[in-house]
Amino acid sequence: MSSTELSEVLTAARTRMATLPQLRHWIVVPLASAALIAAAGLGLGSAPAVTAVDLSVDAALSHEHSAPLTAIALFINAVFSPAGGVLMIAAVSLFLLIVRRSPVNAMATGLVAAAAWVSCELFKMVVARHRPDASALFDPLIQEPGTDSFPSGHTSLAVALAIAAFLLARGTRWQWPALAGGAVAAVAVALSRLYLGVHYPTDVAASFLTSLTGAAFTTGLWNTYGLAALARLPLLARLGPVPAPGS
């Protein structure tokens, strides 16, 4: 391979996220999905029978606590906390920006991960579902009162990171391992939230949908405006290749 060909390969790798896969109707579909998720969340709040079934799962898991599982669940609780999420997304973005010299990949990865994660906060505010009643659990491990149960922020973060990792790895031999690993991690986080008794099963299930919805909108937004926005930041071009908009 000549030096020119090698340079082209490296540039392609550093700008892999310049164009992301997106839905054809990347505005309408996410908006419709968001409306359906919000309606489902509000419906859950007015369906005591469904909440009772939800709570029965948490109550059953509360009888199955063990020291190793509790340690793992509490570790996940800390790692995928809001502070942990900010640190993880920032660390990945800085690694791609400074070490890999890939400003495009850094900005796109950070934006997709952050937007897919933070989108869950909009549903929390709209739905305002009460957290599971700790007094109904056999062994409540942590106390998280409030009306921000739907969806799970921890699970949304895990799903958002999985989506970003898959997009970053797509087209490489790491594409499917990244997807599989991200899916396993997201499911593990979801189960840990039920094990701790701080979310209902429907909360964690909705988290997968909210993050996917947020990511679907963000990829379209990035493809439309991302490179144009980066072009206005000439400092980034000193760190690595930034394709011209429309190239």
C-alpha positions as a printed NumPy array, in Angstrom:
array([[  0.   ,   0.   ,   0.   ],
       [  1.427,   3.386,  -1.025],
       [  1.665,   6.311,   1.347],
       [ -1.17 ,   8.04 ,  -0.523],
       [ -3.432,   5.019,  -0.197],
       [ -2.542,   4.659,   3.48 ],
       [ -3.38 ,   8.316,   4.059],
       [ -6.732,   7.873,   2.354],
       [ -7.532,   4.838,   4.499],
       [ -6.636,   6.711,   7.702],
       [ -8.693,   9.716,   6.656],
       [-11.689,   7.494,   5.902],
       [-11.381,   5.878,   9.338],
       [-11.124,   9.255,  11.051],
       [-14.229,  10.546,   9.278],
       [-16.342,   7.372,   9.458],
       [-19.078,   9.257,  11.335],
       [-19.273,  12.092,   8.786],
       [-22.471,  10.56 ,   7.404],
       [-24.647,   8.431,   9.664],
       [-27.419,   6.015,   8.727],
       [-30.752,   7.759,   9.121],
       [-34.454,   7.268,   8.651],
       [-35.956,   8.667,   5.48 ],
       [-38.471,  10.63 ,   7.532],
       [-36.108,  11.444,  10.377],
       [-38.299,  14.178,  11.842],
       [-41.789,  12.734,  11.496],
       [-41.01 ,   9.19 ,  12.653],
       [-39.187,  10.184,  15.883],
       [-41.915,  12.718,  16.698],
       [-44.605,  10.092,  16.196],
       [-42.608,   7.621,  18.275],
       [-42.144,  10.194,  21.043],
       [-45.881,  10.907,  21.108],
       [-46.692,   7.203,  21.385],
       [-44.14 ,   6.675,  24.166],
       [-45.46 ,   9.654,  26.116],
       [-49.042,   8.458,  25.677],
       [-48.064,   4.98 ,  26.876],
       [-46.313,   6.434,  29.911],
       [-49.3  ,   8.579,  30.828],
       [-51.541,   5.578,  30.341],
       [-49.469,   3.543,  32.768],
       [-49.927,   6.212,  35.398],
       [-53.701,   5.851,  35.137],
       [-53.692,   2.043,  35.117],
       [-53.254,   0.801,  38.712],
       [-53.634,  -2.829,  37.612],
       [-50.619,  -2.563,  35.287],
       [-48.59 ,  -0.81 ,  37.976],
       [-49.482,  -3.578,  40.426],
       [-48.158,  -6.199,  38.005],
       [-45.039,  -4.074,  37.463],
       [-44.492,  -3.776,  41.187],
       [-44.914,  -7.512,  41.694],
       [-41.801,  -8.101,  39.586],
       [-39.762,  -5.728,  41.752],
       [-41.181,  -7.324,  44.895],
       [-40.269, -10.82 ,  43.696],
       [-36.713,  -9.766,  42.877],
       [-36.462,  -8.124,  46.291],
       [-36.662, -11.61 ,  47.828],
       [-33.739, -12.845,  45.709],
       [-30.991, -10.501,  46.85 ],
       [-27.485, -11.86 ,  47.37 ],
       [-24.25 , -10.137,  48.272],
       [-22.556, -10.634,  44.857],
       [-25.601,  -9.509,  42.854],
       [-26.153,  -6.545,  45.15 ],
       [-22.529,  -5.472,  44.738],
       [-22.86 ,  -5.677,  40.944],
       [-26.155,  -3.762,  40.923],
       [-24.76 ,  -0.994,  43.141],
       [-21.648,  -0.785,  40.955],
       [-23.814,  -0.381,  37.86 ],
       [-25.898,   2.197,  39.721],
       [-22.767,   4.302,  40.271],
       [-21.162,   3.822,  36.845],
       [-24.314,   4.622,  34.874],
       [-25.353,   7.512,  37.099],
       [-25.707,  11.018,  35.604],
       [-22.153,  11.903,  36.668],
       [-20.87 ,   8.604,  35.306],
       [-22.644,   9.178,  32.013],
       [-21.118,  12.616,  31.558],
       [-17.665,  11.255,  32.348],
       [-17.989,   8.274,  29.98 ],
       [-19.262,  10.32 ,  27.043],
       [-16.647,  13.017,  27.636],
       [-13.852,  10.436,  27.948],
       [-14.804,   8.677,  24.696],
       [-15.144,  11.974,  22.831],
       [-11.801,  13.282,  24.105],
       [-10.084,  10.003,  23.246],
       [-11.388,  10.176,  19.679],
       [-10.523,  13.863,  19.412],
       [ -7.044,  13.946,  20.949],
       [ -5.671,  10.419,  20.713],
       [ -7.307,   9.237,  17.488],
       [ -7.188,  12.718,  15.92 ],
       [-10.748,  12.293,  14.707],
       [-12.802,  15.434,  15.39 ],
       [-15.68 ,  14.254,  13.201],
       [-15.938,  10.911,  14.978],
       [-15.533,  12.587,  18.366],
       [-18.285,  15.15 ,  17.831],
       [-20.725,  12.762,  16.179],
       [-20.233,  10.018,  18.766],
       [-20.593,  12.425,  21.673],
       [-23.657,  14.089,  20.176],
       [-25.498,  10.845,  19.419],
       [-24.726,   9.342,  22.823],
       [-25.648,  12.49 ,  24.746],
       [-28.828,  13.266,  22.793],
       [-30.114,   9.682,  22.889],
       [-29.533,   9.614,  26.647],
       [-30.86 ,  13.062,  27.57 ],
       [-34.018,  12.538,  25.518],
       [-35.303,  10.373,  28.365],
       [-35.514,  13.486,  30.557],
       [-38.251,  14.913,  28.345],
       [-40.419,  11.853,  28.973],
       [-39.676,  11.95 ,  32.697],
       [-41.053,  15.494,  32.859],
       [-44.121,  14.755,  30.738],
       [-45.093,  11.434,  32.326],
       [-44.055,  12.156,  35.948],
       [-44.585,   8.557,  37.066],
       [-43.981,   7.799,  40.73 ],
       [-41.117,   5.477,  41.608],
       [-41.944,   2.015,  43.02 ],
       [-43.04 ,   2.146,  46.644],
       [-40.038,   0.981,  48.685],
       [-42.337,  -0.083,  51.521],
       [-43.783,  -2.756,  49.219],
       [-40.362,  -4.387,  48.77 ],
       [-38.972,  -7.09 ,  51.021],
       [-35.432,  -5.689,  50.971],
       [-35.23 ,  -2.154,  49.533],
       [-31.56 ,  -1.501,  48.766],
       [-31.607,   2.19 ,  47.892],
       [-34.143,   4.966,  48.275],
       [-35.036,   6.915,  45.118],
       [-38.361,   8.672,  45.695],
       [-39.809,  11.041,  43.141],
       [-41.878,  11.254,  39.969],
       [-39.127,  10.485,  37.468],
       [-39.59 ,   6.736,  37.121],
       [-40.55 ,   6.597,  33.426],
       [-38.215,   5.891,  31.688],
       [-35.007,   4.732,  33.407],
       [-32.156,   7.189,  32.921],
       [-29.53 ,   4.557,  33.724],
       [-30.919,   2.198,  31.1  ],
       [-31.313,   5.003,  28.575],
       [-27.642,   5.863,  29.049],
       [-26.581,   2.257,  28.465],
       [-28.691,   2.038,  25.292],
       [-27.379,   5.406,  24.069],
       [-23.772,   4.281,  24.526],
       [-24.536,   1.016,  22.723],
       [-26.012,   2.91 ,  19.771],
       [-23.034,   5.276,  19.577],
       [-20.557,   2.387,  19.799],
       [-22.333,   0.51 ,  17.009],
       [-22.368,   3.567,  14.741],
       [-18.692,   4.197,  15.411],
       [-17.782,   0.571,  14.665],
       [-20.069,   0.072,  11.668],
       [-18.317,  -1.114,   8.545],
       [-15.485,  -2.656,  10.553],
       [-14.917,  -6.101,  12.013],
       [-15.987,  -4.669,  15.395],
       [-19.483,  -3.753,  14.215],
       [-21.341,  -6.836,  15.449],
       [-19.246,  -7.376,  18.595],
       [-19.981,  -3.747,  19.503],
       [-23.688,  -4.28 ,  18.947],
       [-23.75 ,  -7.532,  20.919],
       [-21.686,  -6.128,  23.776],
       [-23.776,  -2.976,  23.931],
       [-27.015,  -4.963,  23.972],
       [-25.768,  -7.202,  26.792],
       [-24.647,  -4.169,  28.812],
       [-27.988,  -2.407,  28.295],
       [-29.969,  -5.458,  29.385],
       [-27.711,  -5.87 ,  32.423],
       [-28.315,  -2.253,  33.437],
       [-32.074,  -2.668,  32.932],
       [-32.136,  -5.769,  35.133],
       [-30.066,  -4.028,  37.794],
       [-32.681,  -1.254,  38.045],
       [-35.386,  -3.857,  38.68 ],
       [-33.158,  -5.706,  41.14 ],
       [-32.629,  -2.495,  43.113],
       [-36.378,  -1.825,  43.027],
       [-36.092,   1.722,  41.701],
       [-37.899,   1.192,  38.384],
       [-40.772,  -0.807,  36.978],
       [-40.257,  -3.273,  34.095],
       [-42.216,  -0.972,  31.798],
       [-39.836,   1.88 ,  32.722],
       [-36.744,   0.039,  31.574],
       [-38.493,  -1.3  ,  28.46 ],
       [-39.446,   2.248,  27.493],
       [-35.819,   3.335,  27.923],
       [-34.779,   1.303,  24.877],
       [-37.439,   3.046,  22.807],
       [-36.665,   6.562,  24.048],
       [-32.947,   6.25 ,  23.32 ],
       [-33.586,   4.793,  19.872],
       [-36.035,   7.608,  19.173],
       [-33.552,  10.247,  20.31 ],
       [-30.776,   8.667,  18.256],
       [-32.978,   8.461,  15.146],
       [-33.67 ,  12.19 ,  15.303],
       [-30.056,  13.073,  16.102],
       [-28.558,  11.153,  13.188],
       [-30.76 ,  13.075,  10.766],
       [-29.871,  16.336,  12.471],
       [-26.163,  15.508,  12.265],
       [-26.313,  14.582,   8.584],
       [-28.082,  17.835,   7.804],
       [-26.087,  20.279,   9.914],
       [-23.151,  18.469,  11.527],
       [-20.319,  19.063,   9.082],
       [-21.453,  22.625,   8.447],
       [-21.259,  23.301,  12.177],
       [-17.782,  21.761,  12.416],
       [-16.6  ,  23.889,   9.496],
       [-17.21 ,  26.936,  11.666],
       [-14.725,  25.628,  14.218],
       [-11.358,  25.86 ,  12.414],
       [ -9.495,  24.745,  15.539],
       [-10.914,  21.251,  15.085],
       [ -9.379,  20.954,  11.614],
       [ -5.945,  21.247,  13.228],
       [ -6.62 ,  18.062,  15.163],
       [ -7.741,  15.935,  12.237],
       [ -9.559,  15.841,   8.895],
       [-12.938,  17.574,   8.652],
       [-14.687,  17.007,   5.296],
       [-16.377,  19.952,   3.658],
       [-20.181,  19.936,   3.933],
       [-21.718,  18.005,   1.055],
       [-18.477,  16.278,   0.125]])
